[in-house]
Amino acid sequence: QVWQIRLDMHLLNHDGNITDAASIAGIVALCHFRRPDVSVQGEEVTVYTPEERDPVPLSIHHMPICVSFAFFHQGTYLLVDPTEREERVMDGLLVIAMNKHHEICTIQSSGVVMLLQDQILRCSKITAVKVAEITELIQKALENDQKARKEGGKFGFAESIPNQRITAFKMESAAVDTNDVEEQAGEIIAKADPPAEVFANPVLHTPGTAQIGEGIESSWGDLEESEKEEAVEEEGDSEAAAFECEKVETEDASTRTETKKDEPIVLSDSEEEEVVILEPQEIPRKTR
């Protein structure tokens, strides 16, 4: 059996460079976290409450800290820890995660700027200095928190709220003057353009339907220019195909007529039940 730890971050106020702030908040939360102490005897697992045993910290070997660099004018100018406005106009962003032992954990580049090797080496040297400073601040903050807890003083949110360390979007309430509201509304209405003429009652064309106003012409089913050209081409192709089909049928009909002229015609006599075969020149005019 193992412990499963999940870390969620909620942003209260964003003024740029959220990656660095989130990395510092995340690593501090993991270093500050304490899990309940556990003892295992055979297959029996015992989880102790904070009153029975002090909680145990996590085994964190190093603190990877992110440092962001904003580039302007295709890398000519370099800026550390950009604000939200600076991020809007920057050409590219480089984020380097490093610990205090100068070990690079990750590098991420984004934007439309092409970085040279010297620029990346320069950023890595600056990152080493910044990571050492931030790590020292984190360790001092954790030590002060642990010392305050042992002495029974204020810590955590209880300490942050009076000092206004937790900030969020806040707007002071403003008084609204409601005097002479009716007079001002009357002046605005008098200066405004008169409304367009509308029907007071809906027009009933048929039972179950109604109309208010004239509306606009329906464009449903109208074809675009390209669609109209395709429709004309398809109509022309269909007319040509119909003409070819009619021509073929006419030729077949004439062929059948010529064939019937050469072939003998068979007539039957219903009374004598005899079949008489006549040649084409012997066929009476009326019978033909």
C-alpha positions as CSV (number, residue, x, y, z in Angstrom):
1,Q,0.0,0.0,0.0
2,V,1.2,3.5,-0.9
3,W,0.1,7.1,-0.4
4,Q,-1.3,8.9,-3.3
5,I,-0.7,12.7,-3.3
6,R,-2.5,15.1,-5.6
7,L,-1.6,18.7,-6.0
8,D,-4.2,21.3,-7.3
9,M,-3.5,25.0,-7.9
10,H,-6.1,27.7,-8.0
11,L,-5.1,31.1,-9.3
12,L,-6.3,34.1,-7.3
13,N,-4.7,36.8,-9.4
14,H,-2.7,36.6,-12.6
15,D,-0.3,39.3,-13.5
16,G,2.1,37.3,-15.8
17,N,4.7,34.6,-15.5
18,I,2.3,32.1,-14.0
19,T,4.7,29.2,-14.7
20,D,7.3,30.4,-12.2
21,A,4.7,31.2,-9.5
22,A,3.1,27.8,-9.9
23,S,6.4,26.0,-9.7
24,I,7.3,27.8,-6.5
25,A,3.8,27.3,-5.0
26,G,3.9,23.6,-5.9
27,I,7.3,22.8,-4.5
28,V,6.6,24.7,-1.3
29,A,3.3,22.9,-0.8
30,L,5.0,19.5,-1.3
31,C,7.8,20.4,1.2
32,H,5.3,21.8,3.7
33,F,3.0,18.7,3.4
34,R,3.0,16.2,6.2
35,R,1.4,12.7,6.0
36,P,0.2,10.6,8.9
37,D,2.8,8.2,10.4
38,V,2.2,4.6,9.6
39,S,3.5,1.3,11.2
40,V,3.4,-2.1,9.4
41,Q,3.5,-5.4,11.4
42,G,3.1,-8.3,9.1
43,E,-0.1,-7.7,7.1
44,E,-1.5,-5.3,9.7
45,V,-1.2,-1.5,8.8
46,T,-1.7,1.1,11.5
47,V,-2.3,4.8,10.6
48,Y,-1.7,7.1,13.5
49,T,-3.5,10.3,14.2
50,P,-1.6,13.6,14.7
51,E,-2.4,13.4,18.4
52,E,-0.7,9.9,18.6
53,R,2.3,10.7,16.5
54,D,3.7,13.7,14.6
55,P,3.0,13.6,10.9
56,V,5.9,12.8,8.6
57,P,7.2,15.0,5.8
58,L,7.7,13.7,2.2
59,S,11.1,12.6,1.0
60,I,12.0,15.4,-1.4
61,H,15.6,15.1,-2.8
62,H,15.7,18.5,-4.6
63,M,13.6,21.5,-5.5
64,P,13.3,22.2,-9.2
65,I,12.5,25.9,-9.7
66,C,11.3,27.4,-13.0
67,V,12.7,30.7,-14.3
68,S,11.1,32.4,-17.4
69,F,12.8,34.6,-19.9
70,A,11.0,36.9,-22.4
71,F,12.7,37.9,-25.6
72,F,12.0,41.0,-27.7
73,H,13.2,42.1,-31.1
74,Q,14.2,38.6,-32.2
75,G,16.2,37.9,-29.0
76,T,18.0,41.3,-28.9
77,Y,16.5,42.1,-25.5
78,L,16.1,39.7,-22.6
79,L,13.8,40.1,-19.7
80,V,13.4,37.9,-16.6
81,D,10.0,37.3,-14.9
82,P,7.8,39.1,-17.5
83,T,4.5,40.7,-16.4
84,E,1.1,40.1,-18.2
85,R,1.5,43.2,-20.4
86,E,5.1,42.2,-21.3
87,E,3.9,38.7,-22.3
88,R,1.4,40.2,-24.8
89,V,4.2,41.9,-26.8
90,M,7.1,39.5,-26.4
91,D,8.4,37.5,-29.4
92,G,9.3,34.3,-27.5
93,L,9.5,32.7,-24.1
94,L,12.1,30.4,-22.6
95,V,11.5,28.5,-19.4
96,I,14.3,26.7,-17.6
97,A,13.8,24.5,-14.6
98,M,16.9,23.9,-12.4
99,N,17.8,23.0,-8.8
100,K,20.4,24.5,-6.5
101,H,22.9,21.9,-7.7
102,H,22.9,23.6,-11.2
103,E,21.1,20.5,-12.6
104,I,18.8,21.4,-15.5
105,C,15.5,19.5,-15.1
106,T,13.7,20.8,-18.2
107,I,13.8,23.5,-20.9
108,Q,10.8,24.7,-22.8
109,S,10.8,27.3,-25.6
110,S,7.8,28.9,-27.3
111,G,7.1,31.7,-29.6
112,V,8.4,32.8,-33.0
113,V,12.0,33.6,-32.0
114,M,15.1,31.6,-32.9
115,L,17.6,31.4,-30.0
116,L,21.3,31.0,-30.4
117,Q,23.5,28.7,-28.2
118,D,25.1,31.7,-26.5
119,Q,21.7,33.1,-25.5
120,I,20.6,29.8,-23.9
121,L,23.9,29.5,-22.0
122,R,23.5,33.0,-20.8
123,C,19.9,32.2,-19.6
124,S,21.1,29.1,-17.8
125,K,23.7,31.1,-15.9
126,I,21.1,33.6,-14.8
127,T,18.8,30.7,-13.8
128,A,21.4,29.2,-11.6
129,V,21.7,32.5,-9.6
130,K,17.9,33.0,-9.4
131,V,17.3,29.4,-8.3
132,A,19.8,29.7,-5.5
133,E,18.1,32.8,-4.2
134,I,14.5,31.4,-4.5
135,T,15.6,28.1,-2.8
136,E,17.1,30.0,0.1
137,L,13.9,32.0,0.5
138,I,11.8,28.8,0.5
139,Q,13.9,27.1,3.1
140,K,13.8,30.2,5.4
141,A,10.0,30.4,5.0
142,L,9.6,26.7,5.9
143,E,11.9,27.0,8.9
144,N,10.0,30.1,10.2
145,D,6.7,28.2,9.8
146,Q,8.0,25.2,11.6
147,K,9.3,27.4,14.4
148,A,6.0,29.3,14.7
149,R,4.1,26.0,15.0
150,K,6.3,24.7,17.8
151,E,5.9,28.0,19.7
152,G,2.1,28.0,19.2
153,G,2.1,31.3,17.2
154,K,0.1,32.2,14.2
155,F,0.9,30.5,10.9
156,G,-0.6,29.7,7.6
157,F,-3.8,31.6,6.6
158,A,-4.1,33.0,10.1
159,E,-0.8,34.9,9.6
160,S,-1.4,35.8,6.0
161,I,-4.8,37.4,6.3
162,P,-3.9,40.3,8.7
163,N,-0.8,41.1,6.7
164,Q,-2.9,41.1,3.4
165,R,-0.6,38.6,1.8
166,I,-3.5,36.9,0.1
167,T,-4.8,39.2,-2.5
168,A,-7.6,39.0,-5.1
169,F,-9.5,41.3,-7.4
170,K,-11.2,43.8,-5.2
171,M,-13.2,47.0,-6.0
172,E,-14.1,49.6,-3.6
173,S,-17.9,50.4,-3.3
174,A,-18.9,53.7,-4.9
175,A,-22.0,55.7,-4.0
176,V,-24.6,56.2,-6.7
177,D,-26.4,59.5,-7.0
178,T,-30.1,58.8,-7.6
179,N,-31.3,62.5,-7.5
180,D,-33.0,63.9,-10.5
181,V,-33.1,60.5,-12.2
182,E,-36.5,61.1,-13.8
183,E,-35.5,64.5,-15.2
184,Q,-32.4,63.1,-16.8
185,A,-34.3,60.1,-18.2
186,G,-36.8,62.5,-19.8
187,E,-34.1,64.6,-21.4
188,I,-32.5,61.5,-22.9
189,I,-35.8,60.3,-24.3
190,A,-36.5,63.7,-25.8
191,K,-33.2,63.9,-27.6
192,A,-33.4,60.3,-28.9
193,D,-34.8,59.5,-32.3
194,P,-38.4,58.3,-32.5
195,P,-38.9,54.6,-32.7
196,A,-39.7,52.9,-36.0
197,E,-43.4,52.2,-36.8
198,V,-44.3,48.7,-35.7
199,F,-47.6,46.8,-35.6
200,A,-49.3,46.9,-32.3
201,N,-51.0,43.6,-32.7
202,P,-49.6,40.5,-34.5
203,V,-50.9,39.7,-38.0
204,L,-52.6,36.3,-38.2
205,H,-52.2,34.9,-41.7
206,T,-53.5,31.4,-40.9
207,P,-54.6,29.7,-37.7
208,G,-51.6,28.8,-35.6
209,T,-49.3,31.5,-37.1
210,A,-48.5,35.1,-36.4
211,Q,-46.3,37.9,-37.6
212,I,-45.1,41.1,-36.0
213,G,-43.5,43.5,-38.4
214,E,-42.6,43.0,-42.0
215,G,-39.3,41.2,-41.6
216,I,-36.7,40.9,-44.3
217,E,-36.6,38.9,-47.5
218,S,-35.7,35.3,-47.0
219,S,-32.4,34.3,-48.5
220,W,-32.9,30.6,-47.8
221,G,-32.0,28.6,-50.9
222,D,-30.1,31.4,-52.7
223,L,-27.0,30.1,-54.4
224,E,-23.6,31.7,-54.3
225,E,-21.8,32.7,-57.5
226,S,-19.7,29.6,-57.6
227,E,-22.7,27.4,-56.9
228,K,-24.7,29.2,-59.7
229,E,-21.9,28.5,-62.2
230,E,-21.8,24.9,-61.2
231,A,-25.6,24.7,-61.5
232,V,-25.5,26.2,-65.0
233,E,-22.8,23.8,-66.1
234,E,-24.7,20.8,-64.7
235,E,-27.9,22.1,-66.5
236,G,-25.9,22.4,-69.8
237,D,-24.5,18.9,-69.4
238,S,-28.0,17.5,-68.7
239,E,-29.4,19.2,-71.8
240,A,-26.6,17.8,-74.0
241,A,-27.2,14.4,-72.6
242,A,-30.9,14.7,-73.2
243,F,-30.3,15.8,-76.8
244,E,-27.9,12.8,-77.4
245,C,-30.5,10.5,-75.9
246,E,-33.3,12.0,-78.1
247,K,-31.0,11.7,-81.2
248,V,-30.3,8.0,-80.5
249,E,-34.0,7.3,-80.0
250,T,-34.8,9.0,-83.3
251,E,-32.1,7.0,-85.1
252,D,-33.4,3.8,-83.6
253,A,-37.0,4.6,-84.6
254,S,-35.9,5.3,-88.2
255,T,-34.0,2.1,-88.3
256,R,-37.0,0.1,-87.1
257,T,-39.2,1.8,-89.7
258,E,-36.8,0.9,-92.5
259,T,-36.6,-2.7,-91.3
260,K,-40.3,-3.0,-91.2
261,K,-40.5,-1.8,-94.8
262,D,-38.3,-4.7,-96.0
263,E,-39.8,-7.4,-93.9
264,P,-43.0,-9.2,-95.0
265,I,-46.2,-8.5,-93.0
266,V,-48.2,-11.4,-91.7
267,L,-51.9,-11.2,-91.6
268,S,-54.3,-13.7,-90.0
269,D,-57.8,-14.7,-91.0
270,S,-59.8,-15.4,-88.0
271,E,-62.6,-17.3,-89.8
272,E,-60.5,-19.8,-91.8
273,E,-57.6,-19.7,-89.4
274,E,-55.1,-19.6,-92.3
275,V,-52.0,-17.5,-92.4
276,V,-51.4,-15.6,-95.6
277,I,-47.9,-14.1,-96.3
278,L,-47.9,-11.2,-98.6
279,E,-45.1,-9.3,-100.2
280,P,-44.7,-5.6,-99.6
281,Q,-45.9,-4.6,-103.1
282,E,-49.0,-6.8,-102.7
283,I,-50.2,-5.1,-99.5
284,P,-53.4,-3.2,-100.1
285,R,-53.2,0.6,-99.5
286,K,-56.0,0.5,-96.9
287,T,-54.4,-2.2,-94.9
288,R,-51.1,-0.6,-94.8
